[in-house]
Amino acid sequence: MLHGIPPEEARGPPDIAAPLAEFSTYCAGDILVGHFLGIDLGFLRVALARAGLPPLANAALDTWPLYVWLSSRSPGDGAPGIPAVLDPRLPALAAALGVPCHGQHHVLRDAFVTAQVFQRLLRRRERWGVATTAELLQNSTAAIASQ
């Protein structure tokens, strides 16, 4: 009930190998973006291993560590930084960044809100001197490591 999955969709384990292989092919070489992405990547790692598929080798950006990294610094232009958020959950971060968030734990709605949060953070990156994707990955990875 928490994730909005009806009981008829939760009965018995589905054959997930084909959709996982399709997903791996679809996102091959792309940067994965999510909120608390480590949780999702953990589930994916286990499912891929059980299906006999190779692990994902994608770079990943997590919106929370990216927010933490950006919010812990003053922007280079002297303007106010990002609003303070103490609650790490997606709805709280979305609200602080002006992203409408109605309900949670619905996969498509959460993905859409996460994409908008990421876009809001991405628009601010240049104020902190982050100009390339490599710098963004480096700084967000450093933020993950420092937590």
C-alpha positions as CSV (number, residue, x, y, z in Angstrom):
1,M,0.0,0.0,0.0
2,L,2.9,2.4,0.8
3,H,4.1,2.3,-2.9
4,G,0.7,2.1,-4.5
5,I,1.2,-1.4,-5.9
6,P,-2.1,-3.2,-6.0
7,P,-2.1,-6.8,-4.6
8,E,-2.6,-8.4,-8.0
9,E,0.7,-6.9,-9.1
10,A,2.5,-8.1,-6.1
11,R,1.5,-11.8,-6.3
12,G,4.4,-14.1,-7.0
13,P,7.8,-13.1,-8.2
14,P,7.7,-11.8,-11.8
15,D,10.3,-12.9,-14.4
16,I,12.4,-9.9,-14.2
17,A,15.5,-10.9,-16.3
18,A,14.1,-9.6,-19.6
19,P,13.1,-6.1,-18.2
20,L,16.4,-5.8,-16.4
21,A,18.4,-6.6,-19.5
22,E,16.3,-4.1,-21.4
23,F,16.8,-1.5,-18.7
24,S,20.6,-2.1,-18.7
25,T,20.7,-1.7,-22.4
26,Y,18.5,1.4,-22.3
27,C,20.6,3.3,-19.8
28,A,24.1,1.9,-20.8
29,G,26.6,4.7,-20.6
30,D,24.1,7.2,-19.1
31,I,24.4,8.9,-15.7
32,L,21.7,7.6,-13.3
33,V,20.0,10.3,-11.2
34,G,17.9,9.6,-8.1
35,H,17.1,10.7,-4.6
36,F,18.8,8.3,-2.1
37,L,19.9,6.4,-5.2
38,G,22.0,4.0,-3.2
39,I,18.8,2.2,-2.1
40,D,17.6,1.7,-5.6
41,L,21.0,0.7,-6.9
42,G,21.2,-1.9,-4.1
43,F,17.9,-3.4,-5.2
44,L,19.1,-3.4,-8.8
45,R,22.4,-5.0,-7.9
46,V,20.7,-7.9,-6.2
47,A,18.1,-8.3,-9.0
48,L,20.8,-8.2,-11.7
49,A,22.9,-10.8,-9.9
50,R,19.9,-13.1,-9.3
51,A,19.0,-12.8,-13.0
52,G,22.6,-13.7,-14.0
53,L,23.2,-10.3,-15.5
54,P,26.3,-8.1,-15.1
55,P,26.1,-5.2,-12.7
56,L,25.4,-1.7,-13.8
57,A,28.6,0.3,-14.5
58,N,26.9,3.7,-14.8
59,A,28.0,6.8,-13.1
60,A,25.4,8.0,-10.6
61,L,24.3,11.3,-9.1
62,D,22.2,11.4,-6.0
63,T,20.2,14.6,-5.4
64,W,20.6,14.6,-1.6
65,P,24.4,14.6,-1.5
66,L,24.4,17.1,-4.3
67,Y,22.1,19.3,-2.3
68,V,24.2,18.9,0.8
69,W,27.4,19.7,-1.1
70,L,25.9,22.8,-2.7
71,S,24.1,24.0,0.4
72,S,27.3,23.7,2.5
73,R,29.0,26.4,0.4
74,S,28.4,30.0,-0.5
75,P,27.9,30.6,-4.2
76,G,30.7,32.5,-6.0
77,D,28.5,35.3,-7.0
78,G,27.8,36.5,-3.4
79,A,24.0,35.9,-3.8
80,P,22.1,33.8,-1.2
81,G,22.7,30.1,-1.4
82,I,20.2,27.3,-1.5
83,P,17.5,27.2,1.2
84,A,18.3,25.0,4.3
85,V,16.6,21.7,4.5
86,L,17.0,19.4,7.5
87,D,14.5,16.7,6.4
88,P,16.3,14.6,3.7
89,R,13.1,13.2,2.3
90,L,12.2,14.1,-1.3
91,P,9.1,16.1,-0.5
92,A,11.0,18.4,1.9
93,L,13.8,19.0,-0.6
94,A,11.3,19.5,-3.4
95,A,9.3,22.1,-1.4
96,A,12.5,24.0,-0.5
97,L,13.4,24.3,-4.2
98,G,9.8,25.2,-5.3
99,V,9.0,21.9,-6.9
100,P,5.4,20.8,-6.4
101,C,5.2,17.4,-4.7
102,H,1.8,15.8,-4.1
103,G,2.1,12.5,-2.3
104,Q,5.1,10.2,-2.3
105,H,6.1,6.6,-2.8
106,H,4.6,6.4,-6.3
107,V,7.4,5.5,-8.7
108,L,6.4,7.8,-11.6
109,R,5.5,10.7,-9.5
110,D,8.7,10.4,-7.4
111,A,10.8,10.1,-10.6
112,F,9.2,13.2,-12.0
113,V,9.7,15.2,-8.8
114,T,13.3,13.9,-8.6
115,A,14.0,15.0,-12.1
116,Q,12.7,18.5,-11.3
117,V,14.7,18.7,-8.1
118,F,17.8,17.7,-10.1
119,Q,17.1,20.4,-12.7
120,R,16.8,23.0,-10.0
121,L,20.1,22.0,-8.5
122,L,21.7,21.7,-11.9
123,R,20.7,25.3,-12.8
124,R,22.5,26.5,-9.7
125,R,25.8,24.6,-10.3
126,E,27.6,27.3,-12.2
127,R,27.2,29.7,-9.3
128,W,29.4,27.4,-7.3
129,G,32.0,27.1,-10.1
130,V,30.9,23.7,-11.4
131,A,31.1,23.9,-15.2
132,T,31.4,20.3,-16.4
133,T,29.6,17.0,-15.8
134,A,32.9,15.5,-14.6
135,E,33.1,18.3,-11.9
136,L,29.5,17.6,-10.9
137,L,30.2,13.9,-10.6
138,Q,33.4,14.5,-8.6
139,N,31.8,17.0,-6.2
140,S,28.6,14.9,-5.6
141,T,30.8,11.8,-5.1
142,A,32.9,13.7,-2.6
143,A,29.6,14.7,-0.8
144,I,28.5,11.0,-0.6
145,A,31.9,10.0,0.8
146,S,31.9,12.7,3.4
147,Q,28.5,11.7,4.8
